[in-house]
Amino acid sequence: MEKVLSGQTAVITGASGGLGAHFARVLAGAGAAVAVTARRLDMVEALAGEIAAEGGRAMALRLDVADAHAIAPAFDEIETALGPISILVNNAGVGGEGLALDLSIEDWDRTFDVNVRGVFFAAQAAARLMLANGTAAAGQARIINIASIASFTVLPGLSAYNASKSAAAMLTKSLAREWSRKGIAVNGICPGYIETDINSAWFKEEGGQKQMKGFPRRRLMEASDLDAPLLMLAGPAARAISGALFTIDDGQSLPGGG
């Protein structure tokens, strides 16, 4: 892989597994030093060790983005250890499952604390550092918010999740507009259903198979399907891209079903 991100430092939230861990490996492979953060320190420590063993630079840090007060100090620690932060991948998220009539106040708040509040304050903390450390002035500052096809289409039984991802998408555009002249590019990726450890059992069951047959291509995506847009938005190719939401979903959100 071409080292298009050599000399840069990337922070990935929610990197204990799934997409977050995959994104960390991709960015490290492109030459970035990566800080992998999550609530489960043991998981990100193992990931950082794996990246280091392959010749990359990585550090692990425990961070729950629902604790907004912890974000800026964590980012300061990362910058001290790895150098000026120029890339943030706002990946941490929770599912917010539950029918609307059954959702508790606590369930709703938890979804928004992570999927919206955490996204905003992580972006704010990163942007402040990017402005102070010179990466914004150099045209390297990149914030990538991981939204979802739920940002613009209804996923049944996920009202809290749908609302939170719609908010994250609009937040992406709002921050991009506000920070454009400051040299910070803010964009979003809206993935469809991707096979992970969390959902693989469901998609082997009858209900999951029925759902999959409703997709135009009757399959799940793979994490690697997001590599190209991730690298584009993190690197020099995003010089003229800001406020964009890239839907990468294998056509899953197209109307009509299978």
C-alpha contacts under 8 A as a table, 3 or more apart, distances in Angstrom:
res1	aa1	res2	aa2	distance
1	M	29	G	6.43
1	M	30	A	6.13
2	E	30	A	5.92
2	E	31	G	7.94
3	K	6	S	5.53
3	K	29	G	7.09
3	K	30	A	4.28
3	K	31	G	4.64
3	K	32	A	7.91
4	V	30	A	5.64
4	V	31	G	6.53
4	V	235	G	6.77
4	V	236	P	7.80
5	L	8	Q	5.66
5	L	27	L	7.45
5	L	30	A	5.43
5	L	31	G	4.88
5	L	32	A	5.01
5	L	235	G	6.41
6	S	30	A	6.93
6	S	31	G	4.22
6	S	32	A	5.23
6	S	33	A	7.89
7	G	31	G	7.12
7	G	32	A	6.24
7	G	33	A	7.36
8	Q	31	G	7.60
8	Q	32	A	5.02
8	Q	33	A	6.24
8	Q	83	G	7.76
8	Q	84	P	7.23
8	Q	85	I	6.98
8	Q	86	S	6.16
8	Q	87	I	7.59
9	T	32	A	5.44
9	T	33	A	4.72
9	T	34	V	5.80
9	T	35	A	7.65
9	T	79	E	7.98
9	T	82	L	6.56
9	T	83	G	6.40
9	T	84	P	6.22
9	T	85	I	4.82
9	T	86	S	5.68
9	T	87	I	6.30
10	A	27	L	7.53
10	A	32	A	6.34
10	A	33	A	6.15
10	A	34	V	4.82
10	A	35	A	6.22
10	A	85	I	6.02
10	A	86	S	6.22
10	A	87	I	4.43
10	A	88	L	5.65
10	A	89	V	7.46
11	V	34	V	5.82
11	V	35	A	4.77
11	V	36	V	6.26
11	V	37	T	7.55
11	V	85	I	7.30
11	V	87	I	6.25
11	V	88	L	4.84
11	V	89	V	6.14
12	I	15	A	6.03
12	I	20	G	6.49
12	I	23	F	7.57
12	I	24	A	6.58
12	I	34	V	7.36
12	I	35	A	6.26
12	I	36	V	5.27
12	I	37	T	6.19
12	I	88	L	6.09
12	I	89	V	4.81
12	I	90	N	6.34
12	I	91	N	6.57
13	T	20	G	6.81
13	T	36	V	6.49
13	T	37	T	5.01
13	T	38	A	6.02
13	T	63	L	7.83
13	T	65	V	7.82
13	T	89	V	6.51
13	T	90	N	5.60
13	T	91	N	5.23
13	T	92	A	5.06
14	G	17	G	7.55
14	G	20	G	5.57
14	G	21	A	7.95
14	G	36	V	7.74
14	G	37	T	5.97
14	G	38	A	4.69
14	G	39	R	7.57
14	G	90	N	7.87
14	G	91	N	5.53
14	G	92	A	3.86
14	G	93	G	6.97
15	A	18	G	7.45
15	A	19	L	7.34
15	A	20	G	3.93
15	A	21	A	4.60
15	A	22	H	8.00
15	A	24	A	7.22
15	A	36	V	5.50
15	A	37	T	5.58
15	A	38	A	5.62
15	A	44	V	6.45
15	A	91	N	7.53
15	A	92	A	7.39
16	S	20	G	6.68
16	S	21	A	5.95
16	S	36	V	7.70
16	S	37	T	7.20
16	S	38	A	5.66
16	S	39	R	7.77
16	S	40	R	6.53
16	S	41	L	7.88
16	S	43	M	5.08
16	S	44	V	5.10
16	S	47	L	7.64
17	G	20	G	5.89
17	G	21	A	4.79
17	G	22	H	7.42
17	G	43	M	7.44
18	G	21	A	5.69
18	G	22	H	6.35
18	G	196	T	6.12
18	G	197	D	7.39
18	G	223	A	7.99
19	L	22	H	4.94
19	L	23	F	5.95
19	L	91	N	7.67
19	L	223	A	6.32
20	G	23	F	5.14
20	G	24	A	6.29
20	G	91	N	6.02
20	G	92	A	7.52
21	A	24	A	5.12
21	A	25	R	6.43
21	A	36	V	7.76
21	A	47	L	7.12
22	H	25	R	5.22
22	H	26	V	6.31
22	H	223	A	7.03
22	H	224	S	7.97
23	F	26	V	5.07
23	F	27	L	6.14
23	F	227	D	7.63
23	F	230	L	7.78
24	A	27	L	5.30
24	A	28	A	6.02
24	A	34	V	6.48
24	A	36	V	6.90
25	R	28	A	5.13
25	R	29	G	5.99
25	R	51	I	6.81
26	V	29	G	5.03
26	V	30	A	6.36
26	V	227	D	6.98
26	V	231	L	7.97
27	L	30	A	5.01
27	L	31	G	6.59
27	L	32	A	5.67
27	L	33	A	7.93
27	L	34	V	7.26
27	L	231	L	7.30
28	A	31	G	5.12
28	A	32	A	4.87
28	A	33	A	6.08
28	A	34	V	6.21
28	A	51	I	7.15
28	A	56	G	6.01
28	A	57	R	7.36
29	G	32	A	7.31
29	G	56	G	7.43
31	G	56	G	7.32
32	A	56	G	7.87
32	A	57	R	7.53
33	A	56	G	6.78
33	A	57	R	4.74
33	A	58	A	5.67
33	A	82	L	6.66
34	V	57	R	6.39
34	V	58	A	4.79
34	V	59	M	6.62
34	V	82	L	7.91
35	A	48	A	7.94
35	A	58	A	5.61
35	A	59	M	4.91
35	A	60	A	5.84
35	A	61	L	7.26
35	A	78	I	6.66
35	A	82	L	7.96
36	V	44	V	5.90
36	V	47	L	7.76
36	V	48	A	6.95
36	V	58	A	7.31
36	V	59	M	6.30
36	V	60	A	5.00
36	V	61	L	6.41
37	T	41	L	7.64
37	T	44	V	6.39
37	T	60	A	5.88
37	T	61	L	4.90
37	T	62	R	5.55
37	T	63	L	5.57
38	A	41	L	6.49
38	A	44	V	6.75
38	A	61	L	6.95
38	A	62	R	5.30
38	A	63	L	4.96
38	A	64	D	6.11
38	A	92	A	7.71
39	R	62	R	5.31
39	R	63	L	5.23
39	R	64	D	5.07
40	R	43	M	5.65
40	R	44	V	6.85
40	R	62	R	6.46
41	L	44	V	5.37
41	L	45	E	5.96
41	L	60	A	7.07
41	L	61	L	6.41
41	L	62	R	5.02
42	D	45	E	5.11
42	D	46	A	6.27
43	M	46	A	5.29
43	M	47	L	6.41
44	V	47	L	4.87
44	V	48	A	6.01
44	V	60	A	5.39
44	V	61	L	7.23
44	V	62	R	8.00
45	E	48	A	5.10
45	E	49	G	6.13
45	E	59	M	7.43
45	E	60	A	5.13
45	E	61	L	7.71
46	A	49	G	5.07
46	A	50	E	6.23
47	L	50	E	5.02
47	L	51	I	6.29
47	L	60	A	7.93
48	A	51	I	5.15
48	A	52	A	6.11
48	A	57	R	8.00
48	A	58	A	5.12
48	A	59	M	5.61
48	A	60	A	5.91
49	G	52	A	5.08
49	G	53	A	6.03
49	G	58	A	7.55
50	E	53	A	5.11
50	E	54	E	6.49
51	I	54	E	5.22
51	I	55	G	6.65
51	I	56	G	5.29
51	I	57	R	6.91
51	I	58	A	6.48
52	A	55	G	5.11
52	A	56	G	4.66
52	A	57	R	5.55
52	A	58	A	6.14
53	A	56	G	7.14
58	A	82	L	7.96
59	M	78	I	7.82
59	M	82	L	7.97
61	L	74	A	7.60
63	L	70	A	7.15
63	L	71	I	7.17
63	L	74	A	7.29
64	D	67	D	5.70
64	D	70	A	7.63
65	V	68	A	5.74
65	V	70	A	7.37
65	V	71	I	6.42
65	V	92	A	7.40
65	V	113	D	7.79
65	V	114	V	5.98
65	V	118	G	4.80
65	V	119	V	7.74
65	V	122	A	7.44
66	A	110	R	7.59
66	A	113	D	5.03
66	A	114	V	4.88
66	A	117	R	7.14
66	A	118	G	5.52
67	D	70	A	5.64
67	D	71	I	7.22
67	D	118	G	7.66
68	A	71	I	5.58
68	A	117	R	7.45
68	A	118	G	6.25
68	A	121	F	6.28
68	A	122	A	7.87
69	H	72	A	6.88
69	H	73	P	7.85
70	A	73	P	5.79
70	A	74	A	6.25
71	I	74	A	5.20
71	I	75	F	6.27
71	I	121	F	7.17
71	I	122	A	6.16
71	I	125	A	7.01
72	A	75	F	5.10
72	A	76	D	6.21
72	A	122	A	7.37
72	A	125	A	5.19
72	A	126	A	7.80
73	P	76	D	5.03
73	P	77	E	6.28
74	A	77	E	5.09
74	A	78	I	6.29
75	F	78	I	4.96
75	F	79	E	6.18
75	F	125	A	7.17
75	F	126	A	7.16
76	D	79	E	5.20
76	D	80	T	6.25
77	E	80	T	5.18
77	E	81	A	6.33
78	I	81	A	5.17
78	I	82	L	5.92
78	I	83	G	7.45
78	I	85	I	7.90
79	E	82	L	5.31
79	E	83	G	4.71
79	E	84	P	5.31
79	E	85	I	5.92
80	T	83	G	5.89
80	T	84	P	7.88
84	P	129	L	7.69
84	P	130	M	7.42
84	P	133	N	5.92
84	P	135	T	7.31
85	I	88	L	7.68
85	I	126	A	7.20
85	I	129	L	6.93
85	I	130	M	6.38
85	I	133	N	7.77
85	I	135	T	7.60
86	S	130	M	6.07
86	S	135	T	5.74
86	S	136	A	7.61
86	S	140	Q	6.08
86	S	141	A	4.70
86	S	142	R	6.15
87	I	140	Q	7.90
87	I	141	A	6.02
87	I	142	R	4.79
87	I	143	I	5.81
87	I	144	I	7.79
87	I	234	A	6.45
88	L	123	A	7.43
88	L	126	A	6.85
88	L	142	R	6.40
88	L	143	I	4.80
88	L	144	I	6.12
89	V	143	I	6.12
89	V	144	I	4.84
89	V	145	N	6.02
89	V	146	I	7.31
90	N	119	V	6.00
90	N	122	A	7.24
90	N	123	A	7.58
90	N	143	I	7.42
90	N	144	I	6.04
90	N	145	N	4.71
90	N	146	I	5.97
91	N	145	N	6.51
91	N	146	I	5.23
92	A	114	V	6.90
92	A	115	N	7.08
92	A	118	G	7.99
92	A	119	V	7.92
93	G	111	T	7.75
93	G	114	V	5.74
93	G	115	N	5.11
94	V	111	T	5.99
94	V	114	V	6.73
94	V	115	N	6.70
94	V	161	Y	7.84
95	G	111	T	7.12
95	G	158	L	7.91
95	G	161	Y	6.01
96	G	107	D	6.76
96	G	108	W	7.04
96	G	110	R	7.82
96	G	111	T	5.33
96	G	158	L	6.45
96	G	159	S	7.88
96	G	160	A	5.63
96	G	161	Y	4.95
97	E	157	G	6.78
97	E	158	L	5.29
97	E	159	S	7.94
97	E	160	A	7.41
97	E	161	Y	7.05
98	G	102	D	6.34
98	G	103	L	5.78
98	G	157	G	5.80
98	G	158	L	5.99
98	G	159	S	7.63
98	G	160	A	7.95
99	L	102	D	5.34
99	L	103	L	6.26
99	L	157	G	4.85
99	L	158	L	6.60
99	L	159	S	7.14
100	A	103	L	5.42
100	A	157	G	7.17
100	A	158	L	7.77
100	A	159	S	6.27
100	A	160	A	7.78
103	L	107	D	6.12
103	L	108	W	6.68
104	S	107	D	5.11
104	S	108	W	6.35
105	I	108	W	5.20
105	I	109	D	6.09
106	E	109	D	5.13
106	E	110	R	6.02
107	D	110	R	5.23
107	D	111	T	6.35
108	W	111	T	5.30
108	W	112	F	6.45
108	W	160	A	6.07
109	D	112	F	5.19
109	D	113	D	5.79
110	R	113	D	4.99
110	R	114	V	6.34
111	T	114	V	5.62
111	T	115	N	5.83
111	T	116	V	7.85
111	T	160	A	6.73
111	T	161	Y	6.70
111	T	164	S	7.01
112	F	115	N	5.11
112	F	116	V	5.06
112	F	117	R	6.13
112	F	160	A	7.84
112	F	164	S	5.86
113	D	116	V	6.02
113	D	117	R	4.82
113	D	118	G	5.92
114	V	117	R	5.89
114	V	118	G	4.74
114	V	119	V	7.00
115	N	118	G	6.07
115	N	119	V	6.12
115	N	164	S	5.90
115	N	165	K	6.84
115	N	168	A	7.04
116	V	119	V	5.09
116	V	120	F	6.18
116	V	164	S	6.02
116	V	165	K	7.53
116	V	167	A	6.64
116	V	168	A	5.67
117	R	120	F	5.22
117	R	121	F	6.26
118	G	121	F	5.39
118	G	122	A	5.93
119	V	122	A	5.31
119	V	123	A	6.08
119	V	145	N	7.34
119	V	168	A	7.28
120	F	123	A	5.17
120	F	124	Q	6.08
120	F	171	L	7.51
121	F	124	Q	4.84
121	F	125	A	6.02
122	A	125	A	5.18
122	A	126	A	6.08
123	A	126	A	5.13
123	A	127	A	5.92
123	A	143	I	6.86
124	Q	127	A	5.13
124	Q	128	R	6.20
125	A	128	R	5.32
125	A	129	L	6.50
126	A	129	L	5.23
126	A	130	M	6.10
127	A	130	M	4.95
127	A	131	L	6.15
127	A	141	A	7.97
127	A	184	I	7.25
128	R	131	L	5.32
128	R	132	A	6.30
129	L	132	A	5.00
129	L	133	N	5.81
130	M	133	N	5.29
130	M	134	G	6.15
130	M	135	T	5.29
130	M	136	A	5.30
130	M	141	A	6.23
130	M	184	I	7.81
131	L	134	G	5.83
131	L	135	T	6.77
131	L	136	A	5.37
131	L	137	A	7.07
131	L	182	K	7.53
133	N	136	A	7.76
134	G	137	A	5.20
134	G	138	A	6.14
135	T	138	A	4.92
135	T	139	G	6.27
135	T	140	Q	5.22
135	T	141	A	5.42
136	A	139	G	5.14
136	A	140	Q	5.79
136	A	141	A	4.74
136	A	182	K	6.66
136	A	183	G	4.74
136	A	184	I	5.53
137	A	140	Q	7.68
137	A	182	K	7.29
137	A	183	G	5.88
138	A	141	A	7.77
138	A	183	G	7.75
139	G	183	G	5.67
139	G	184	I	7.23
139	G	239	R	7.15
140	Q	183	G	7.87
140	Q	184	I	7.60
140	Q	235	G	7.29
140	Q	236	P	7.22
141	A	183	G	6.74
141	A	184	I	4.89
141	A	185	A	6.22
142	R	184	I	5.94
142	R	185	A	4.98
142	R	186	V	6.09
142	R	187	N	7.99
142	R	233	L	7.13
142	R	234	A	5.76
142	R	235	G	7.76
143	I	184	I	7.40
143	I	185	A	6.18
143	I	186	V	4.72
143	I	187	N	6.41
143	I	234	A	7.67
144	I	186	V	5.94
144	I	187	N	5.08
144	I	188	G	5.32
144	I	189	I	7.26
144	I	230	L	7.98
144	I	233	L	7.07
144	I	234	A	7.43
145	N	168	A	7.49
145	N	169	A	7.93
145	N	172	T	6.85
145	N	186	V	7.61
145	N	187	N	6.28
145	N	188	G	4.56
145	N	189	I	6.46
146	I	188	G	5.66
146	I	189	I	5.10
146	I	190	C	6.30
146	I	191	P	7.77
147	A	150	A	7.73
147	A	151	S	6.56
147	A	165	K	5.47
147	A	166	S	7.75
147	A	168	A	6.25
147	A	169	A	6.19
147	A	188	G	6.27
147	A	189	I	5.75
147	A	190	C	4.75
147	A	191	P	7.06
148	S	151	S	5.42
148	S	165	K	6.23
148	S	189	I	7.02
148	S	190	C	3.86
148	S	191	P	4.94
148	S	192	G	6.39
148	S	247	T	7.82
149	I	152	F	5.90
149	I	153	T	6.04
149	I	190	C	5.24
149	I	191	P	5.89
149	I	192	G	5.61
149	I	247	T	6.88
149	I	249	D	7.37
149	I	253	S	6.76
150	A	153	T	5.03
150	A	154	V	5.84
150	A	155	L	6.05
150	A	161	Y	7.39
150	A	162	N	4.89
150	A	163	A	7.93
150	A	165	K	6.09
150	A	166	S	6.82
151	S	162	N	6.03
151	S	163	A	7.27
151	S	164	S	7.78
151	S	165	K	4.71
151	S	166	S	3.83
151	S	167	A	7.43
151	S	168	A	7.62
151	S	169	A	6.23
151	S	190	C	7.41
152	F	162	N	7.98
152	F	166	S	6.38
153	T	162	N	7.82
153	T	253	S	6.96
154	V	158	L	7.92
154	V	159	S	7.95
154	V	162	N	6.58
155	L	158	L	5.84
155	L	159	S	7.67
155	L	162	N	6.80
156	P	159	S	7.34
158	L	161	Y	5.22
158	L	162	N	5.91
159	S	162	N	5.09
159	S	163	A	6.07
160	A	163	A	5.21
160	A	164	S	6.10
161	Y	164	S	5.09
161	Y	165	K	6.12
162	N	165	K	5.34
162	N	166	S	6.12
163	A	166	S	5.12
163	A	167	A	6.19
164	S	167	A	5.04
164	S	168	A	6.22
165	K	168	A	4.85
165	K	169	A	6.19
166	S	169	A	5.14
166	S	170	M	6.42
167	A	170	M	5.24
167	A	171	L	5.97
168	A	171	L	4.92
168	A	172	T	6.15
169	A	172	T	5.11
169	A	173	K	6.71
169	A	188	G	6.84
169	A	245	L	7.23
170	M	173	K	5.18
170	M	174	S	6.15
171	L	174	S	4.95
171	L	175	L	6.03
172	T	175	L	5.43
172	T	176	A	6.10
172	T	186	V	6.12
172	T	187	N	5.99
172	T	188	G	6.41
172	T	243	G	6.19
172	T	244	A	7.99
173	K	176	A	5.04
173	K	177	R	6.19
173	K	186	V	7.38
173	K	187	N	7.36
173	K	242	S	7.93
173	K	243	G	4.48
173	K	244	A	7.09
174	S	177	R	5.26
174	S	178	E	6.28
174	S	243	G	7.63
175	L	178	E	5.05
175	L	179	W	5.93
175	L	186	V	6.63
175	L	243	G	7.79
176	A	179	W	5.34
176	A	180	S	5.60
176	A	184	I	7.36
176	A	185	A	6.12
176	A	186	V	4.80
176	A	187	N	7.17
176	A	242	S	5.79
176	A	243	G	4.90
177	R	180	S	5.49
177	R	243	G	6.87
178	E	181	R	7.61
179	W	182	K	5.07
179	W	183	G	6.65
179	W	184	I	5.65
179	W	185	A	7.39
180	S	183	G	5.51
180	S	184	I	5.74
180	S	185	A	6.41
180	S	242	S	7.35
181	R	184	I	7.60
185	A	238	A	7.56
185	A	239	R	7.80
185	A	241	I	6.83
185	A	242	S	4.87
185	A	243	G	7.41
186	V	242	S	5.25
186	V	243	G	5.70
186	V	244	A	7.74
187	N	233	L	7.20
187	N	241	I	7.55
187	N	242	S	5.50
187	N	243	G	5.05
187	N	244	A	5.06
187	N	245	L	6.03
188	G	243	G	7.55
188	G	244	A	6.24
188	G	245	L	4.62
188	G	246	F	6.23
189	I	229	P	7.71
189	I	230	L	7.91
189	I	245	L	5.63
189	I	246	F	4.80
189	I	247	T	6.15
189	I	248	I	7.15
190	C	245	L	6.66
190	C	246	F	5.77
190	C	247	T	4.63
190	C	248	I	6.03
190	C	249	D	7.52
191	P	194	I	7.65
191	P	226	L	7.80
191	P	247	T	6.02
191	P	248	I	4.92
191	P	249	D	5.21
192	G	221	M	7.23
192	G	247	T	7.82
192	G	248	I	6.40
192	G	249	D	4.03
192	G	250	D	7.16
192	G	252	Q	6.45
192	G	253	S	7.59
193	Y	220	L	5.90
193	Y	221	M	6.17
193	Y	249	D	6.94
193	Y	252	Q	7.82
194	I	220	L	5.40
194	I	221	M	4.48
194	I	222	E	5.36
194	I	223	A	6.42
195	E	199	N	6.38
195	E	200	S	5.85
195	E	220	L	5.86
195	E	221	M	6.27
195	E	222	E	6.01
195	E	223	A	7.61
196	T	199	N	5.58
196	T	200	S	5.76
197	D	200	S	5.51
197	D	201	A	7.69
198	I	201	A	7.40
199	N	202	W	5.24
199	N	203	F	6.41
200	S	203	F	5.35
200	S	204	K	6.55
201	A	204	K	5.29
201	A	205	E	6.74
202	W	205	E	5.28
202	W	207	G	7.37
202	W	208	G	5.27
203	F	206	E	7.59
203	F	207	G	7.28
203	F	208	G	3.90
203	F	209	Q	5.47
203	F	211	Q	7.94
203	F	212	M	7.31
204	K	208	G	6.14
204	K	209	Q	6.21
205	E	208	G	5.25
205	E	209	Q	6.08
206	E	209	Q	5.09
206	E	210	K	6.15
207	G	210	K	5.13
207	G	211	Q	6.27
208	G	211	Q	5.00
208	G	212	M	6.14
209	Q	212	M	5.05
209	Q	213	K	6.21
210	K	213	K	5.17
210	K	214	G	6.68
211	Q	214	G	5.28
211	Q	215	F	7.17
212	M	215	F	5.35
212	M	218	R	5.23
212	M	219	R	5.93
212	M	220	L	7.23
213	K	216	P	7.59
213	K	217	R	7.91
213	K	218	R	4.74
213	K	219	R	7.51
213	K	257	G	7.98
213	K	258	G	5.91
214	G	218	R	6.56
214	G	257	G	4.59
214	G	258	G	4.29
215	F	218	R	4.81
215	F	219	R	6.84
215	F	251	G	7.34
215	F	252	Q	5.13
215	F	257	G	5.64
215	F	258	G	5.22
216	P	250	D	7.95
216	P	251	G	6.27
216	P	252	Q	6.23
216	P	254	L	7.66
216	P	257	G	6.03
216	P	258	G	4.67
217	R	250	D	7.22
217	R	251	G	7.44
217	R	252	Q	7.83
217	R	258	G	7.37
218	R	258	G	7.07
221	M	225	D	6.79
221	M	249	D	7.11
221	M	250	D	6.71
222	E	225	D	5.55
222	E	226	L	7.92
223	A	226	L	5.84
223	A	227	D	7.46
224	S	227	D	5.19
225	D	228	A	7.19
225	D	248	I	7.77
226	L	229	P	5.70
226	L	230	L	6.08
226	L	248	I	7.09
227	D	230	L	5.15
227	D	231	L	6.15
228	A	231	L	5.36
228	A	232	M	6.09
229	P	232	M	4.98
229	P	233	L	6.06
229	P	246	F	7.78
230	L	233	L	5.33
230	L	234	A	6.08
231	L	234	A	5.06
231	L	235	G	5.93
232	M	235	G	5.51
232	M	236	P	7.26
232	M	237	A	5.31
232	M	238	A	5.98
233	L	236	P	7.89
233	L	237	A	6.77
233	L	238	A	5.03
233	L	241	I	7.63
234	A	237	A	7.94
234	A	238	A	6.93
235	G	238	A	6.03
235	G	239	R	7.97
236	P	239	R	5.67
237	A	240	A	7.61
238	A	241	I	4.79
238	A	242	S	7.46
241	I	244	A	6.68
248	I	251	G	7.83
249	D	252	Q	5.45
249	D	253	S	6.98
251	G	254	L	5.45
254	L	257	G	7.31
